[in-house]
């Protein structure tokens, strides 16, 4: 993989800056709305994150189990 040219880096930086400035009104409104809410709903935020973490751990355990099993070490043959 070759390195990024200077003009590509500048173009990417301008694109990121444009996206930040373009979404600024929505971000500002979201922060103002969040300040008005007294009780934060952390369960609605944490539950999906915990489920994703558990799913990744499950995939790692399954991968390690299949890699340690001699029947699957050569891969699945159809």
N, CA, C and O atoms as a Tripos MOL2 file, in Angstrom:
@<TRIPOS>MOLECULE
protein
  312   311    78     0     0
PROTEIN
NO_CHARGES

@<TRIPOS>ATOM
      1 N           0.8470   -1.1710    0.0000 N.3       1 UNK1
      2 CA          0.0000    0.0000    0.0000 C.3       1 UNK1
      3 C           0.8910    1.2310    0.0000 C.2       1 UNK1
      4 O           1.8140    1.3460    0.8070 O.2       1 UNK1
      5 N           0.6100    2.1260   -0.8920 N.am      2 UNK2
      6 CA          1.4770    3.2970   -0.9930 C.3       2 UNK2
      7 C           0.9970    4.4230   -0.0740 C.2       2 UNK2
      8 O          -0.1590    4.4500    0.3470 O.2       2 UNK2
      9 N           1.8940    5.3310    0.2200 N.am      3 UNK3
     10 CA          1.5940    6.4440    1.1150 C.3       3 UNK3
     11 C           0.6340    7.4280    0.4630 C.2       3 UNK3
     12 O           0.5260    7.5040   -0.7610 O.2       3 UNK3
     13 N          -0.0540    8.1730    1.3080 N.am      4 UNK4
     14 CA         -1.0050    9.1770    0.8280 C.3       4 UNK4
     15 C          -0.2310   10.3980    0.3470 C.2       4 UNK4
     16 O           0.6690   10.8880    1.0300 O.2       4 UNK4
     17 N          -0.5910   10.8780   -0.8300 N.am      5 UNK5
     18 CA          0.0450   12.0810   -1.3540 C.3       5 UNK5
     19 C          -0.3990   13.3030   -0.5530 C.2       5 UNK5
     20 O          -1.3980   13.2610    0.1640 O.2       5 UNK5
     21 N           0.3590   14.3860   -0.6860 N.am      6 UNK6
     22 CA          0.0600   15.6110    0.0450 C.3       6 UNK6
     23 C          -1.2950   16.1700   -0.3480 C.2       6 UNK6
     24 O          -2.0760   16.5650    0.5180 O.2       6 UNK6
     25 N          -1.5840   16.2090   -1.6390 N.am      7 UNK7
     26 CA         -2.8510   16.7780   -2.0760 C.3       7 UNK7
     27 C          -4.0280   15.9410   -1.6120 C.2       7 UNK7
     28 O          -5.1040   16.4790   -1.3550 O.2       7 UNK7
     29 N          -3.8390   14.6090   -1.4990 N.am      8 UNK8
     30 CA         -4.9040   13.7490   -1.0010 C.3       8 UNK8
     31 C          -5.1650   14.0020    0.4740 C.2       8 UNK8
     32 O          -6.3160   14.0090    0.9100 O.2       8 UNK8
     33 N          -4.1020   14.2110    1.2470 N.am      9 UNK9
     34 CA         -4.2450   14.5010    2.6730 C.3       9 UNK9
     35 C          -4.9540   15.8360    2.8870 C.2       9 UNK9
     36 O          -5.8090   15.9570    3.7640 O.2       9 UNK9
     37 N          -4.5950   16.8410    2.0800 N.am     10 UNK10
     38 CA         -5.2420   18.1580    2.1830 C.3      10 UNK10
     39 C          -6.7160   18.0430    1.7970 C.2      10 UNK10
     40 O          -7.5760   18.6140    2.4670 O.2      10 UNK10
     41 N          -7.0110   17.3170    0.7350 N.am     11 UNK11
     42 CA         -8.3910   17.1340    0.3010 C.3      11 UNK11
     43 C          -9.2100   16.3900    1.3540 C.2      11 UNK11
     44 O         -10.3620   16.7410    1.6090 O.2      11 UNK11
     45 N          -8.6270   15.3800    1.9540 N.am     12 UNK12
     46 CA         -9.3140   14.6340    3.0100 C.3      12 UNK12
     47 C          -9.5630   15.5160    4.2310 C.2      12 UNK12
     48 O         -10.6350   15.4530    4.8320 O.2      12 UNK12
     49 N          -8.5890   16.3280    4.5960 N.am     13 UNK13
     50 CA         -8.7500   17.2520    5.7150 C.3      13 UNK13
     51 C          -9.8570   18.2670    5.4590 C.2      13 UNK13
     52 O         -10.6460   18.5660    6.3550 O.2      13 UNK13
     53 N          -9.9170   18.7970    4.2370 N.am     14 UNK14
     54 CA        -10.9820   19.7350    3.8880 C.3      14 UNK14
     55 C         -12.3530   19.0590    3.9190 C.2      14 UNK14
     56 O         -13.3400   19.6600    4.3420 O.2      14 UNK14
     57 N         -12.4040   17.8240    3.4750 N.am     15 UNK15
     58 CA        -13.6590   17.0810    3.5040 C.3      15 UNK15
     59 C         -14.1340   16.8540    4.9360 C.2      15 UNK15
     60 O         -15.3190   17.0230    5.2280 O.2      15 UNK15
     61 N         -13.2370   16.4800    5.8190 N.am     16 UNK16
     62 CA        -13.5850   16.2830    7.2300 C.3      16 UNK16
     63 C         -14.0510   17.5970    7.8490 C.2      16 UNK16
     64 O         -15.0420   17.6210    8.5780 O.2      16 UNK16
     65 N         -13.3500   18.6800    7.5660 N.am     17 UNK17
     66 CA        -13.7400   19.9880    8.0820 C.3      17 UNK17
     67 C         -15.1250   20.3800    7.5720 C.2      17 UNK17
     68 O         -15.9340   20.9100    8.3340 O.2      17 UNK17
     69 N         -15.4070   20.1270    6.2970 N.am     18 UNK18
     70 CA        -16.7200   20.4230    5.7260 C.3      18 UNK18
     71 C         -17.8170   19.6260    6.4180 C.2      18 UNK18
     72 O         -18.8760   20.1710    6.7280 O.2      18 UNK18
     73 N         -17.5740   18.3510    6.6610 N.am     19 UNK19
     74 CA        -18.5810   17.5100    7.3160 C.3      19 UNK19
     75 C         -18.8400   17.9900    8.7440 C.2      19 UNK19
     76 O         -19.9870   18.0080    9.1910 O.2      19 UNK19
     77 N         -17.7910   18.3780    9.4570 N.am     20 UNK20
     78 CA        -17.9630   18.8830   10.8290 C.3      20 UNK20
     79 C         -18.7720   20.1750   10.8140 C.2      20 UNK20
     80 O         -19.7010   20.3300   11.6070 O.2      20 UNK20
     81 N         -18.4330   21.0990    9.9270 N.am     21 UNK21
     82 CA        -19.1650   22.3610    9.8640 C.3      21 UNK21
     83 C         -20.5980   22.1530    9.3720 C.2      21 UNK21
     84 O         -21.5020   22.8650    9.8070 O.2      21 UNK21
     85 N         -20.8160   21.2080    8.4860 N.am     22 UNK22
     86 CA        -22.1360   20.9380    7.9510 C.3      22 UNK22
     87 C         -23.0660   20.3450    9.0140 C.2      22 UNK22
     88 O         -24.2610   20.6400    9.0310 O.2      22 UNK22
     89 N         -22.5120   19.5040    9.9060 N.am     23 UNK23
     90 CA        -23.3380   18.8610   10.9280 C.3      23 UNK23
     91 C         -23.3710   19.6370   12.2400 C.2      23 UNK23
     92 O         -23.9990   19.1860   13.1980 O.2      23 UNK23
     93 N         -22.7170   20.7840   12.3080 N.am     24 UNK24
     94 CA        -22.6400   21.5620   13.5460 C.3      24 UNK24
     95 C         -24.0030   21.9960   14.0790 C.2      24 UNK24
     96 O         -24.2200   21.8800   15.2850 O.2      24 UNK24
     97 N         -24.9330   22.4860   13.2620 N.am     25 UNK25
     98 CA        -26.2350   22.8770   13.8170 C.3      25 UNK25
     99 C         -26.9810   21.7090   14.4780 C.2      25 UNK25
    100 O         -27.6150   21.8870   15.5190 O.2      25 UNK25
    101 N         -26.9080   20.5460   13.8900 N.am     26 UNK26
    102 CA        -27.5650   19.3770   14.4760 C.3      26 UNK26
    103 C         -26.9140   18.9470   15.7820 C.2      26 UNK26
    104 O         -27.6000   18.5590   16.7280 O.2      26 UNK26
    105 N         -25.5900   19.0170   15.8300 N.am     27 UNK27
    106 CA        -24.8750   18.6620   17.0510 C.3      27 UNK27
    107 C         -25.2010   19.6490   18.1580 C.2      27 UNK27
    108 O         -25.4090   19.2590   19.3070 O.2      27 UNK27
    109 N         -25.2450   20.9370   17.8060 N.am     28 UNK28
    110 CA        -25.5620   21.9710   18.7940 C.3      28 UNK28
    111 C         -26.9660   21.7700   19.3460 C.2      28 UNK28
    112 O         -27.1740   21.8810   20.5540 O.2      28 UNK28
    113 N         -27.9210   21.4800   18.4920 N.am     29 UNK29
    114 CA        -29.2990   21.2540   18.9370 C.3      29 UNK29
    115 C         -29.3910   20.0070   19.8120 C.2      29 UNK29
    116 O         -30.1520   19.9890   20.7800 O.2      29 UNK29
    117 N         -28.6310   18.9730   19.4880 N.am     30 UNK30
    118 CA        -28.6560   17.7540   20.2930 C.3      30 UNK30
    119 C         -28.1050   18.0120   21.6860 C.2      30 UNK30
    120 O         -28.6410   17.4980   22.6680 O.2      30 UNK30
    121 N         -27.0350   18.8070   21.7860 N.am     31 UNK31
    122 CA        -26.4860   19.1340   23.0970 C.3      31 UNK31
    123 C         -27.4550   19.9970   23.9020 C.2      31 UNK31
    124 O         -27.5790   19.8070   25.1120 O.2      31 UNK31
    125 N         -28.1350   20.9300   23.2680 N.am     32 UNK32
    126 CA        -29.1040   21.7540   23.9830 C.3      32 UNK32
    127 C         -30.2830   20.9160   24.4560 C.2      32 UNK32
    128 O         -30.7970   21.1370   25.5530 O.2      32 UNK32
    129 N         -30.7110   19.9720   23.6560 N.am     33 UNK33
    130 CA        -31.8110   19.0970   24.0550 C.3      33 UNK33
    131 C         -31.3880   18.1900   25.2050 C.2      33 UNK33
    132 O         -32.1840   17.9190   26.1030 O.2      33 UNK33
    133 N         -30.1470   17.7210   25.1860 N.am     34 UNK34
    134 CA        -29.6540   16.8380   26.2430 C.3      34 UNK34
    135 C         -29.5500   17.5700   27.5740 C.2      34 UNK34
    136 O         -29.7310   16.9540   28.6240 O.2      34 UNK34
    137 N         -29.2640   18.8660   27.5560 N.am     35 UNK35
    138 CA        -29.1830   19.6230   28.8000 C.3      35 UNK35
    139 C         -30.5450   19.7760   29.4530 C.2      35 UNK35
    140 O         -30.6290   19.8730   30.6770 O.2      35 UNK35
    141 N         -31.6220   19.7990   28.6600 N.am     36 UNK36
    142 CA        -32.9640   19.9700   29.1980 C.3      36 UNK36
    143 C         -33.4850   18.7050   29.8700 C.2      36 UNK36
    144 O         -34.3450   18.7770   30.7480 O.2      36 UNK36
    145 N         -32.9790   17.5710   29.4710 N.am     37 UNK37
    146 CA        -33.4450   16.3000   30.0240 C.3      37 UNK37
    147 C         -32.8290   16.1200   31.4130 C.2      37 UNK37
    148 O         -31.6120   16.2010   31.5810 O.2      37 UNK37
    149 N         -33.6850   15.8770   32.3970 N.am     38 UNK38
    150 CA        -33.1940   15.7340   33.7670 C.3      38 UNK38
    151 C         -32.6330   14.3380   34.0210 C.2      38 UNK38
    152 O         -31.5230   14.1930   34.5340 O.2      38 UNK38
    153 N         -33.3970   13.3210   33.6660 N.am     39 UNK39
    154 CA        -32.9540   11.9590   33.9320 C.3      39 UNK39
    155 C         -32.3940   11.3520   32.6420 C.2      39 UNK39
    156 O         -33.0850   11.2670   31.6270 O.2      39 UNK39
    157 N         -31.1660   10.9480   32.7050 N.am     40 UNK40
    158 CA        -30.5190   10.3600   31.5270 C.3      40 UNK40
    159 C         -30.8810    8.8730   31.4370 C.2      40 UNK40
    160 O         -30.9720    8.1850   32.4530 O.2      40 UNK40
    161 N         -31.0790    8.4080   30.2580 N.am     41 UNK41
    162 CA        -31.4140    7.0060   30.0320 C.3      41 UNK41
    163 C         -30.1500    6.2450   29.6530 C.2      41 UNK41
    164 O         -29.8930    5.9970   28.4750 O.2      41 UNK41
    165 N         -29.3710    5.8790   30.6550 N.am     42 UNK42
    166 CA        -28.1030    5.1920   30.3970 C.3      42 UNK42
    167 C         -28.3140    3.7390   30.0070 C.2      42 UNK42
    168 O         -27.4820    3.1580   29.3100 O.2      42 UNK42
    169 N         -29.4070    3.1520   30.4460 N.am     43 UNK43
    170 CA        -29.6600    1.7540   30.0930 C.3      43 UNK43
    171 C         -29.8330    1.5880   28.5840 C.2      43 UNK43
    172 O         -29.3590    0.6120   28.0030 O.2      43 UNK43
    173 N         -30.4970    2.5190   27.9700 N.am     44 UNK44
    174 CA        -30.6890    2.4570   26.5250 C.3      44 UNK44
    175 C         -29.3990    2.6360   25.7540 C.2      44 UNK44
    176 O         -29.2970    2.2270   24.5970 O.2      44 UNK44
    177 N         -28.4160    3.2460   26.3880 N.am     45 UNK45
    178 CA        -27.1080    3.4400   25.7580 C.3      45 UNK45
    179 C         -26.1800    2.2610   26.0350 C.2      45 UNK45
    180 O         -25.4730    1.7950   25.1420 O.2      45 UNK45
    181 N         -26.1880    1.7820   27.2780 N.am     46 UNK46
    182 CA        -25.2450    0.7330   27.6730 C.3      46 UNK46
    183 C         -25.6530   -0.6620   27.2120 C.2      46 UNK46
    184 O         -24.7890   -1.4830   26.9040 O.2      46 UNK46
    185 N         -26.9360   -0.9390   27.1590 N.am     47 UNK47
    186 CA        -27.3780   -2.2810   26.7890 C.3      47 UNK47
    187 C         -26.8870   -2.7110   25.4020 C.2      47 UNK47
    188 O         -26.3530   -3.8140   25.2840 O.2      47 UNK47
    189 N         -27.0360   -1.9060   24.3520 N.am     48 UNK48
    190 CA        -26.5030   -2.3470   23.0450 C.3      48 UNK48
    191 C         -24.9840   -2.5100   23.0460 C.2      48 UNK48
    192 O         -24.4590   -3.4140   22.3960 O.2      48 UNK48
    193 N         -24.2790   -1.6460   23.7680 N.am     49 UNK49
    194 CA        -22.8210   -1.7650   23.8110 C.3      49 UNK49
    195 C         -22.4140   -3.0610   24.5070 C.2      49 UNK49
    196 O         -21.5050   -3.7540   24.0500 O.2      49 UNK49
    197 N         -23.0800   -3.3880   25.6070 N.am     50 UNK50
    198 CA        -22.7740   -4.6250   26.3250 C.3      50 UNK50
    199 C         -23.0880   -5.8350   25.4500 C.2      50 UNK50
    200 O         -22.3310   -6.8050   25.4400 O.2      50 UNK50
    201 N         -24.1910   -5.7850   24.7200 N.am     51 UNK51
    202 CA        -24.5340   -6.9000   23.8340 C.3      51 UNK51
    203 C         -23.5020   -7.0780   22.7160 C.2      51 UNK51
    204 O         -23.1730   -8.2090   22.3590 O.2      51 UNK51
    205 N         -22.9990   -5.9980   22.1740 N.am     52 UNK52
    206 CA        -21.9650   -6.0860   21.1350 C.3      52 UNK52
    207 C         -20.6850   -6.6780   21.7110 C.2      52 UNK52
    208 O         -20.0520   -7.5240   21.0800 O.2      52 UNK52
    209 N         -20.3020   -6.2370   22.9060 N.am     53 UNK53
    210 CA        -19.0900   -6.7620   23.5490 C.3      53 UNK53
    211 C         -19.2370   -8.2560   23.8110 C.2      53 UNK53
    212 O         -18.3090   -9.0220   23.5540 O.2      53 UNK53
    213 N         -20.3910   -8.6770   24.3190 N.am     54 UNK54
    214 CA        -20.6080  -10.1010   24.5700 C.3      54 UNK54
    215 C         -20.5870  -10.9130   23.2720 C.2      54 UNK54
    216 O         -20.0810  -12.0350   23.2510 O.2      54 UNK54
    217 N         -21.1310  -10.3520   22.2000 N.am     55 UNK55
    218 CA        -21.1160  -11.0480   20.9150 C.3      55 UNK55
    219 C         -19.6890  -11.2070   20.3940 C.2      55 UNK55
    220 O         -19.3430  -12.2600   19.8590 O.2      55 UNK55
    221 N         -18.8660  -10.1840   20.5430 N.am     56 UNK56
    222 CA        -17.4680  -10.2680   20.1030 C.3      56 UNK56
    223 C         -16.7170  -11.3010   20.9300 C.2      56 UNK56
    224 O         -15.9350  -12.0810   20.3860 O.2      56 UNK56
    225 N         -16.9480  -11.3160   22.2410 N.am     57 UNK57
    226 CA        -16.3080  -12.3190   23.0970 C.3      57 UNK57
    227 C         -16.7570  -13.7150   22.6780 C.2      57 UNK57
    228 O         -15.9430  -14.6370   22.6290 O.2      57 UNK57
    229 N         -18.0400  -13.8800   22.3770 N.am     58 UNK58
    230 CA        -18.5510  -15.1610   21.9030 C.3      58 UNK58
    231 C         -17.8410  -15.5950   20.6140 C.2      58 UNK58
    232 O         -17.4560  -16.7570   20.4820 O.2      58 UNK58
    233 N         -17.6680  -14.6760   19.6720 N.am     59 UNK59
    234 CA        -16.9860  -15.0100   18.4210 C.3      59 UNK59
    235 C         -15.5320  -15.3970   18.6560 C.2      59 UNK59
    236 O         -15.0250  -16.3090   18.0040 O.2      59 UNK59
    237 N         -14.8600  -14.7230   19.5700 N.am     60 UNK60
    238 CA        -13.4700  -15.0550   19.8810 C.3      60 UNK60
    239 C         -13.3800  -16.4490   20.5050 C.2      60 UNK60
    240 O         -12.4920  -17.2290   20.1600 O.2      60 UNK60
    241 N         -14.2920  -16.7580   21.4150 N.am     61 UNK61
    242 CA        -14.2800  -18.0830   22.0470 C.3      61 UNK61
    243 C         -14.5530  -19.1690   21.0190 C.2      61 UNK61
    244 O         -13.8930  -20.2080   21.0300 O.2      61 UNK61
    245 N         -15.5050  -18.9490   20.1430 N.am     62 UNK62
    246 CA        -15.7950  -19.9280   19.0890 C.3      62 UNK62
    247 C         -14.5920  -20.0940   18.1710 C.2      62 UNK62
    248 O         -14.2590  -21.2160   17.7900 O.2      62 UNK62
    249 N         -13.9490  -19.0160   17.8170 N.am     63 UNK63
    250 CA        -12.7710  -19.0880   16.9450 C.3      63 UNK63
    251 C         -11.6460  -19.8630   17.6120 C.2      63 UNK63
    252 O         -10.9890  -20.6850   16.9740 O.2      63 UNK63
    253 N         -11.4240  -19.6030   18.8890 N.am     64 UNK64
    254 CA        -10.3610  -20.3170   19.6040 C.3      64 UNK64
    255 C         -10.6990  -21.7940   19.7330 C.2      64 UNK64
    256 O          -9.8150  -22.6450   19.6390 O.2      64 UNK64
    257 N         -11.9640  -22.1020   19.9460 N.am     65 UNK65
    258 CA        -12.3830  -23.4970   20.0680 C.3      65 UNK65
    259 C         -12.1800  -24.2300   18.7460 C.2      65 UNK65
    260 O         -11.6860  -25.3570   18.7310 O.2      65 UNK65
    261 N         -12.5550  -23.6050   17.6550 N.am     66 UNK66
    262 CA        -12.3950  -24.2510   16.3540 C.3      66 UNK66
    263 C         -10.9300  -24.3860   15.9640 C.2      66 UNK66
    264 O         -10.5580  -25.3650   15.3170 O.2      66 UNK66
    265 N         -10.0960  -23.4350   16.3400 N.am     67 UNK67
    266 CA         -8.6740  -23.5110   16.0170 C.3      67 UNK67
    267 C          -7.9630  -24.5750   16.8340 C.2      67 UNK67
    268 O          -6.9640  -25.1300   16.3770 O.2      67 UNK67
    269 N          -8.4500  -24.8730   18.0260 N.am     68 UNK68
    270 CA         -7.8200  -25.8870   18.8740 C.3      68 UNK68
    271 C          -8.3250  -27.2930   18.5750 C.2      68 UNK68
    272 O          -7.7090  -28.2720   18.9930 O.2      68 UNK68
    273 N          -9.4250  -27.4010   17.8640 N.am     69 UNK69
    274 CA         -9.9810  -28.7010   17.5170 C.3      69 UNK69
    275 C          -9.2610  -29.2560   16.2970 C.2      69 UNK69
    276 O          -9.2520  -28.6120   15.2480 O.2      69 UNK69
    277 N          -8.6460  -30.4530   16.4110 N.am     70 UNK70
    278 CA         -7.8830  -30.9860   15.2650 C.3      70 UNK70
    279 C          -8.7490  -31.2660   14.0410 C.2      70 UNK70
    280 O          -8.2380  -31.2550   12.9210 O.2      70 UNK70
    281 N         -10.0390  -31.5160   14.2220 N.am     71 UNK71
    282 CA        -10.8950  -31.7910   13.0710 C.3      71 UNK71
    283 C         -11.0910  -30.5500   12.1980 C.2      71 UNK71
    284 O         -11.2850  -30.6620   10.9880 O.2      71 UNK71
    285 N         -11.0390  -29.3600   12.8240 N.am     72 UNK72
    286 CA        -11.2750  -28.1260   12.0920 C.3      72 UNK72
    287 C          -9.9880  -27.3580   11.8050 C.2      72 UNK72
    288 O         -10.0400  -26.2660   11.2390 O.2      72 UNK72
    289 N          -8.8570  -27.8960   12.1750 N.am     73 UNK73
    290 CA         -7.6130  -27.1410   12.0040 C.3      73 UNK73
    291 C          -7.2400  -26.9920   10.5280 C.2      73 UNK73
    292 O          -6.5520  -26.0400   10.1570 O.2      73 UNK73
    293 N          -7.6870  -27.9200    9.6900 N.am     74 UNK74
    294 CA         -7.3930  -27.8330    8.2670 C.3      74 UNK74
    295 C          -8.4850  -27.0830    7.5110 C.2      74 UNK74
    296 O          -8.3940  -26.9230    6.2940 O.2      74 UNK74
    297 N          -9.4940  -26.6310    8.2040 N.am     75 UNK75
    298 CA        -10.6050  -25.9430    7.5510 C.3      75 UNK75
    299 C         -11.7130  -26.9190    7.2290 C.2      75 UNK75
    300 O         -11.5420  -28.1340    7.3210 O.2      75 UNK75
    301 N         -12.8260  -26.3780    6.8580 N.am     76 UNK76
    302 CA        -13.9570  -27.2250    6.5280 C.3      76 UNK76
    303 C         -13.8440  -27.6750    5.0810 C.2      76 UNK76
    304 O         -13.6190  -26.8640    4.1830 O.2      76 UNK76
    305 N         -14.0010  -28.9710    4.8630 N.am     77 UNK77
    306 CA        -13.9780  -29.4920    3.4980 C.3      77 UNK77
    307 C         -15.4010  -29.8860    3.1180 C.2      77 UNK77
    308 O         -16.0890  -30.5940    3.8540 O.2      77 UNK77
    309 N         -15.8170  -29.4180    1.9670 N.am     78 UNK78
    310 CA        -17.1770  -29.6960    1.5290 C.3      78 UNK78
    311 C         -17.2150  -30.8540    0.5810 C.2      78 UNK78
    312 O         -18.2880  -31.2300    0.1080 O.2      78 UNK78
@<TRIPOS>BOND
     1     1     2 1
     2     2     3 1
     3     3     4 2
     4     3     5 am
     5     5     6 1
     6     6     7 1
     7     7     8 2
     8     7     9 am
     9     9    10 1
    10    10    11 1
    11    11    12 2
    12    11    13 am
    13    13    14 1
    14    14    15 1
    15    15    16 2
    16    15    17 am
    17    17    18 1
    18    18    19 1
    19    19    20 2
    20    19    21 am
    21    21    22 1
    22    22    23 1
    23    23    24 2
    24    23    25 am
    25    25    26 1
    26    26    27 1
    27    27    28 2
    28    27    29 am
    29    29    30 1
    30    30    31 1
    31    31    32 2
    32    31    33 am
    33    33    34 1
    34    34    35 1
    35    35    36 2
    36    35    37 am
    37    37    38 1
    38    38    39 1
    39    39    40 2
    40    39    41 am
    41    41    42 1
    42    42    43 1
    43    43    44 2
    44    43    45 am
    45    45    46 1
    46    46    47 1
    47    47    48 2
    48    47    49 am
    49    49    50 1
    50    50    51 1
    51    51    52 2
    52    51    53 am
    53    53    54 1
    54    54    55 1
    55    55    56 2
    56    55    57 am
    57    57    58 1
    58    58    59 1
    59    59    60 2
    60    59    61 am
    61    61    62 1
    62    62    63 1
    63    63    64 2
    64    63    65 am
    65    65    66 1
    66    66    67 1
    67    67    68 2
    68    67    69 am
    69    69    70 1
    70    70    71 1
    71    71    72 2
    72    71    73 am
    73    73    74 1
    74    74    75 1
    75    75    76 2
    76    75    77 am
    77    77    78 1
    78    78    79 1
    79    79    80 2
    80    79    81 am
    81    81    82 1
    82    82    83 1
    83    83    84 2
    84    83    85 am
    85    85    86 1
    86    86    87 1
    87    87    88 2
    88    87    89 am
    89    89    90 1
    90    90    91 1
    91    91    92 2
    92    91    93 am
    93    93    94 1
    94    94    95 1
    95    95    96 2
    96    95    97 am
    97    97    98 1
    98    98    99 1
    99    99   100 2
   100    99   101 am
   101   101   102 1
   102   102   103 1
   103   103   104 2
   104   103   105 am
   105   105   106 1
   106   106   107 1
   107   107   108 2
   108   107   109 am
   109   109   110 1
   110   110   111 1
   111   111   112 2
   112   111   113 am
   113   113   114 1
   114   114   115 1
   115   115   116 2
   116   115   117 am
   117   117   118 1
   118   118   119 1
   119   119   120 2
   120   119   121 am
   121   121   122 1
   122   122   123 1
   123   123   124 2
   124   123   125 am
   125   125   126 1
   126   126   127 1
   127   127   128 2
   128   127   129 am
   129   129   130 1
   130   130   131 1
   131   131   132 2
   132   131   133 am
   133   133   134 1
   134   134   135 1
   135   135   136 2
   136   135   137 am
   137   137   138 1
   138   138   139 1
   139   139   140 2
   140   139   141 am
   141   141   142 1
   142   142   143 1
   143   143   144 2
   144   143   145 am
   145   145   146 1
   146   146   147 1
   147   147   148 2
   148   147   149 am
   149   149   150 1
   150   150   151 1
   151   151   152 2
   152   151   153 am
   153   153   154 1
   154   154   155 1
   155   155   156 2
   156   155   157 am
   157   157   158 1
   158   158   159 1
   159   159   160 2
   160   159   161 am
   161   161   162 1
   162   162   163 1
   163   163   164 2
   164   163   165 am
   165   165   166 1
   166   166   167 1
   167   167   168 2
   168   167   169 am
   169   169   170 1
   170   170   171 1
   171   171   172 2
   172   171   173 am
   173   173   174 1
   174   174   175 1
   175   175   176 2
   176   175   177 am
   177   177   178 1
   178   178   179 1
   179   179   180 2
   180   179   181 am
   181   181   182 1
   182   182   183 1
   183   183   184 2
   184   183   185 am
   185   185   186 1
   186   186   187 1
   187   187   188 2
   188   187   189 am
   189   189   190 1
   190   190   191 1
   191   191   192 2
   192   191   193 am
   193   193   194 1
   194   194   195 1
   195   195   196 2
   196   195   197 am
   197   197   198 1
   198   198   199 1
   199   199   200 2
   200   199   201 am
   201   201   202 1
   202   202   203 1
   203   203   204 2
   204   203   205 am
   205   205   206 1
   206   206   207 1
   207   207   208 2
   208   207   209 am
   209   209   210 1
   210   210   211 1
   211   211   212 2
   212   211   213 am
   213   213   214 1
   214   214   215 1
   215   215   216 2
   216   215   217 am
   217   217   218 1
   218   218   219 1
   219   219   220 2
   220   219   221 am
   221   221   222 1
   222   222   223 1
   223   223   224 2
   224   223   225 am
   225   225   226 1
   226   226   227 1
   227   227   228 2
   228   227   229 am
   229   229   230 1
   230   230   231 1
   231   231   232 2
   232   231   233 am
   233   233   234 1
   234   234   235 1
   235   235   236 2
   236   235   237 am
   237   237   238 1
   238   238   239 1
   239   239   240 2
   240   239   241 am
   241   241   242 1
   242   242   243 1
   243   243   244 2
   244   243   245 am
   245   245   246 1
   246   246   247 1
   247   247   248 2
   248   247   249 am
   249   249   250 1
   250   250   251 1
   251   251   252 2
   252   251   253 am
   253   253   254 1
   254   254   255 1
   255   255   256 2
   256   255   257 am
   257   257   258 1
   258   258   259 1
   259   259   260 2
   260   259   261 am
   261   261   262 1
   262   262   263 1
   263   263   264 2
   264   263   265 am
   265   265   266 1
   266   266   267 1
   267   267   268 2
   268   267   269 am
   269   269   270 1
   270   270   271 1
   271   271   272 2
   272   271   273 am
   273   273   274 1
   274   274   275 1
   275   275   276 2
   276   275   277 am
   277   277   278 1
   278   278   279 1
   279   279   280 2
   280   279   281 am
   281   281   282 1
   282   282   283 1
   283   283   284 2
   284   283   285 am
   285   285   286 1
   286   286   287 1
   287   287   288 2
   288   287   289 am
   289   289   290 1
   290   290   291 1
   291   291   292 2
   292   291   293 am
   293   293   294 1
   294   294   295 1
   295   295   296 2
   296   295   297 am
   297   297   298 1
   298   298   299 1
   299   299   300 2
   300   299   301 am
   301   301   302 1
   302   302   303 1
   303   303   304 2
   304   303   305 am
   305   305   306 1
   306   306   307 1
   307   307   308 2
   308   307   309 am
   309   309   310 1
   310   310   311 1
   311   311   312 2
@<TRIPOS>SUBSTRUCTURE
     1 UNK1         2 RESIDUE 1 A UNK
     2 UNK2         6 RESIDUE 1 A UNK
     3 UNK3        10 RESIDUE 1 A UNK
     4 UNK4        14 RESIDUE 1 A UNK
     5 UNK5        18 RESIDUE 1 A UNK
     6 UNK6        22 RESIDUE 1 A UNK
     7 UNK7        26 RESIDUE 1 A UNK
     8 UNK8        30 RESIDUE 1 A UNK
     9 UNK9        34 RESIDUE 1 A UNK
    10 UNK10       38 RESIDUE 1 A UNK
    11 UNK11       42 RESIDUE 1 A UNK
    12 UNK12       46 RESIDUE 1 A UNK
    13 UNK13       50 RESIDUE 1 A UNK
    14 UNK14       54 RESIDUE 1 A UNK
    15 UNK15       58 RESIDUE 1 A UNK
    16 UNK16       62 RESIDUE 1 A UNK
    17 UNK17       66 RESIDUE 1 A UNK
    18 UNK18       70 RESIDUE 1 A UNK
    19 UNK19       74 RESIDUE 1 A UNK
    20 UNK20       78 RESIDUE 1 A UNK
    21 UNK21       82 RESIDUE 1 A UNK
    22 UNK22       86 RESIDUE 1 A UNK
    23 UNK23       90 RESIDUE 1 A UNK
    24 UNK24       94 RESIDUE 1 A UNK
    25 UNK25       98 RESIDUE 1 A UNK
    26 UNK26      102 RESIDUE 1 A UNK
    27 UNK27      106 RESIDUE 1 A UNK
    28 UNK28      110 RESIDUE 1 A UNK
    29 UNK29      114 RESIDUE 1 A UNK
    30 UNK30      118 RESIDUE 1 A UNK
    31 UNK31      122 RESIDUE 1 A UNK
    32 UNK32      126 RESIDUE 1 A UNK
    33 UNK33      130 RESIDUE 1 A UNK
    34 UNK34      134 RESIDUE 1 A UNK
    35 UNK35      138 RESIDUE 1 A UNK
    36 UNK36      142 RESIDUE 1 A UNK
    37 UNK37      146 RESIDUE 1 A UNK
    38 UNK38      150 RESIDUE 1 A UNK
    39 UNK39      154 RESIDUE 1 A UNK
    40 UNK40      158 RESIDUE 1 A UNK
    41 UNK41      162 RESIDUE 1 A UNK
    42 UNK42      166 RESIDUE 1 A UNK
    43 UNK43      170 RESIDUE 1 A UNK
    44 UNK44      174 RESIDUE 1 A UNK
    45 UNK45      178 RESIDUE 1 A UNK
    46 UNK46      182 RESIDUE 1 A UNK
    47 UNK47      186 RESIDUE 1 A UNK
    48 UNK48      190 RESIDUE 1 A UNK
    49 UNK49      194 RESIDUE 1 A UNK
    50 UNK50      198 RESIDUE 1 A UNK
    51 UNK51      202 RESIDUE 1 A UNK
    52 UNK52      206 RESIDUE 1 A UNK
    53 UNK53      210 RESIDUE 1 A UNK
    54 UNK54      214 RESIDUE 1 A UNK
    55 UNK55      218 RESIDUE 1 A UNK
    56 UNK56      222 RESIDUE 1 A UNK
    57 UNK57      226 RESIDUE 1 A UNK
    58 UNK58      230 RESIDUE 1 A UNK
    59 UNK59      234 RESIDUE 1 A UNK
    60 UNK60      238 RESIDUE 1 A UNK
    61 UNK61      242 RESIDUE 1 A UNK
    62 UNK62      246 RESIDUE 1 A UNK
    63 UNK63      250 RESIDUE 1 A UNK
    64 UNK64      254 RESIDUE 1 A UNK
    65 UNK65      258 RESIDUE 1 A UNK
    66 UNK66      262 RESIDUE 1 A UNK
    67 UNK67      266 RESIDUE 1 A UNK
    68 UNK68      270 RESIDUE 1 A UNK
    69 UNK69      274 RESIDUE 1 A UNK
    70 UNK70      278 RESIDUE 1 A UNK
    71 UNK71      282 RESIDUE 1 A UNK
    72 UNK72      286 RESIDUE 1 A UNK
    73 UNK73      290 RESIDUE 1 A UNK
    74 UNK74      294 RESIDUE 1 A UNK
    75 UNK75      298 RESIDUE 1 A UNK
    76 UNK76      302 RESIDUE 1 A UNK
    77 UNK77      306 RESIDUE 1 A UNK
    78 UNK78      310 RESIDUE 1 A UNK
